[in-house]
C-alpha cells in the first residue's frame, strides 16, 4: 500500500516514466512468450489468438467509453491500412523471434523512428534539416552494424528489418488518426481487422494447442493489452519527449530474458548497433519535439 500511495502522490512525469518502463517490459514479455511458443505454431495462429484475447479484454473498456457509439469513425480506410501494415509487421516479427534472439529483434525494431522519419518526408511532406538527416544516416549505420554484413546475414534478421519498416508505416497512419481518434478505438480496429484477416487462414495453419501453449497465448494477449493501456497512460501523464527515450529500455529487458531463459548473450555488433540506433532515435525524437514545441 505504501508503494501505491507513494506512486499516487508522485509527479506526473514520474508516473509516466514508470508506466512507459512497465509498458516496454510488457511488450518484451510478449516477445518472450511468442518465442517460447516456437516455430511449431504459425505466426498467423499466434496473431489470431492475440487478437481474440485483446478484443475480449477491451470489451469492458469500450462499453464504459460508450459502446457502439464510441466505435463510430469517419476514417475507416485509414484504420484498415494502419491495421494491415501493423498485422504484416507483427507476423514478420513473430517469424523472426522464432529464429533469432529476442535482443537481436528488439535492437532492430528500435530503428522505427529512423524509418518513420523517411516516410514522413514522403507522405506527410515534412521538411527535415541536416541534423535529423545526420541522425537518420547514423541510425542506418547502426542497423548495418547490428546485422553485421561481414558475415552471413540471417534471413530472420532481414525479416525483422522489414517488420520494423512496416511498423514505421503504422506510425504515419497513427499520426493522422491521432488528431481525431481515441487510442482505444484505434487498438480495437487493429485487433478486429487482424482477427478477421487471420481467421481466413486458420483452416490451413491452425494447430491444436496444448494447455501450456494456451496459457502462453493468454499471457501474450494480456501483455499486448497491458502494453497499449500503459503506453496510453504514460502519454496522458507526460509529454512524449519525457517518456519516449525509456522505450529503449526494451533492449535491456530483451538481453536479460535471453540470458535467463536461453543462456544467450548478445554479440558485440548487436550491442554496438543498439547503442548507435538508440542515440540516433533519441536525437531524432528530440529534434521532432523541438520543432513541434
N, C-alpha and C positions, 0 to 999 in steps of 0.2 A: 504493500500500500504506500509506503514511504517513497518508493521509486515512482509510482504513478502520480503521487502528489507533487513530487519534485518536477516531473515532466509537465504536469498541468500548469505549474507556476513558472515554467521556463519561458524565455523569449521565443517568439515565433520562429526566428532563424534557427535556433537550436532544435525546435520541434521538427522543422522542415528537413534539416540535415539528418537527424535520426531516422525520419521516415524514408528519406532517399536511400540511406545506407541499408535499411531493412528491405526496401524495395529491390535493391541490387542483389542483396543476399537471397531474396525470394526467387528472383529470375535465375540466379546461379543454381539454386536448389532444383528448379525446374529443369535446367540443363543437365544436371547430375542425374536426375531421375530418368530423363529421356535416354541418357547414355546407358544407365543400368538396364533399362528395358531392352536395349540392344537391337541389333540388326535383324533379329528373328521377327520383329514386328515392323511392318512397313510404316514410314513416316506419315502416310495418308491415314492409317489407322490411329496413330498417335495424335495427329491433328484433329481427327474426328472426335476422339474421346475427350481431348482437352476442351474442344468447343462445347460439347454437350455439358460438361461439368461446369464450365464458366457460365453458360446460359442459365443453368439451374441456380447457381449462386447469385446471379444478377437479378433474378426474378423478383425477390422481395424488395430490392433496392429500386427497381424500375416501378414497381407498384407504389412504393412510397413517393416517388417523384411525379406520379401522375398517370401511370399505366400507358394505355394505348395513345392517349393524347400527348404524352411525353415523347413517344417514339415518332411522332409525325415529323417529316422532314421535307424541305424543298430542294434537297441536294442528293437525290437517290443515286445518281450516276457517280458522283464523287465518292460516296460511301462504297459503291460497287468497286471502283477502280482502286481505292485505298485498301479494301478488303482483299481483293485478288492479289495485289502486289505484296501485301503482308502475308497472305497464305503461302504464296510461292516462296517467299523468303523463309518462312518457318519450315516448310517442307525440306528445303535445301539445308537449313540449319540443323534439323534433326538428322538428315543424311550424314552431314559432316561429323556431328557428335558421336555417331556410331563408329567412326573410323579414326579419329584423331583426338588427342587430349582436350579436355574442356578448356584449359588455359589457352591452347592454340586458337580454338574457335573464338574464345572471348576476346583475345588480343586483336584478331582480325575484325571482329564485329565493332570494335571501338573506332573504326575508321568511318562510321556513319556520318559524323559531321563533315568529314572531308568530301565524301561523295555528294552529300546533300548541298554543300556549298556550290559545287559544279552544277548540279541540277537546278539550283535557284537562279543561276545566271541564265540558263536556257529557258526555263519555264516561268519563272517569276520576274525575269528581266532585272535582276538585282545587279547593281554595279559593285564590283569588288576591287579594292585598292591593292597596291603592290604588297602590303603587309600580309593580307589574307592569302594572296596568291603564293607568297613565300611559304606561309604556313601549310597551304594545300600541297605544294610540291614537297615540302619537308615531310608531311604526313604520308604521302605516297611512297617516299623513300623508306619510311618506317614499315609500311606494308611489305615492300620488297625484301627488306631485311628479315621480317618475320617469316616470309615464305621461303627465304634462302634459295635463290635461283642457281647458286653454285652447285647445289645437289639436285637430285631428282625431286621435283616438286610433286607432292602428293595431290592426286585428283581431288581428294576431300578438301584440301586447303583451297584449291581454286573454286570449288563449290561454295566454300564458306565466304570467299570474296564476292561471288555472285549473289549469295544470300544477303550480304551486307549492302550491296548495291540496291537490291530490292527493298530492303528496309529503309534505305535512304529515300527512295521514291515515296514511301508512305509518309515521310516527314513533310514532303512538299504538299501532299494531299491534306495532311493534318493541319498544316499552317493555314490552308484555305478554309477547311472545315471548322477550325477553332474559332473563327470570327463569329460564328452563329450557333454551332452545335455543342451541346454538353458532352464532356468526355465519356460519360457513362453511355450515352446514346451511340457514340462512335464505336465504343468497345462492343456494345450489343450487336450492331450491324456487322462488325468484323467477325464476331463469333458465329452469328446466324448464317452469313454467307459462306463462312468456312465449313460449317456443318452441312449446309445444302450441297456445296461442291464436292466435299469429300465423301458424303453419303452415296453419291453416284458410283463410287469406285469400291465401296465396301464388299460387294459380291465377289470381286476379284482379289482383294487384298486382306480381307478380314481373317484373322486367326483367333481361335477361341483362347482368351487369356486365362492364365492360371490365377489363383487367389492372390498370389504375390504381385502379379502384373496388374490386377485390378486395383490393388491398393496403390501401386505406383502411378497408375492412370489418375486415380483420385487425388493423390498428392501433387502430381504435375498440374492438374487443372486448378487445384486450390492455390498453388503457388502463382500460377498465371493470373488468377483473380486478385490475389493479395498484392501482386506487383502493380496492377492498374490502380487499385484503391490507394496504396501507399504513395505512389507517384503523384496521383491527383491531389492527395492531402498535402504532400510536400510543396507542390506548386501553388497551392492555395495559401499556404502559410508564409511563403517567402518567394522572392523573385528567382527566376530561373538561373540567373547569374550566381546566386548563392549556392544552389543545390546541385546544378549540373556537373561541376567538377567531381562530385562524390560518386558519379556514375562509374568513374574509372576504378573505384574500389572493387569492381567486379573482377578485375584481373587478380587481385589478391585473394578473393574468395575462391576463384577457379583454381589457382595454384594450390591453395590449402586443401581443397577437396580432391584434386588429382593426387596429392601426396598421401592423404589419409586413406583414400579408398583404393587407389590403383598403384600406390607407391611410385608415382611418376613425377619427376621434376622437369620443369620446362628447360628447353635448350637455351643457350646463351643468346642465339639470334632471336628467339621468341621474346626473351626479356628485353633485349636491346630495341627490337622493333616496337614492343609495347610501350617502352619509355618514350620513344620518338612520337608514336601515334598519340599518346596521352598529352604530351606537351603541345603538339600541333592542334589537337582537338580543343584543349582548354583555351589556347590562344585564339583560335577561330571563334569560339563562343564569346570570348572577351571582346573581340572586335565587333561582333554582331550586336552584343549588348550595348557597347559604347555608341554604336551607330544609331540604334533604336532609342537609346536613352537620351 
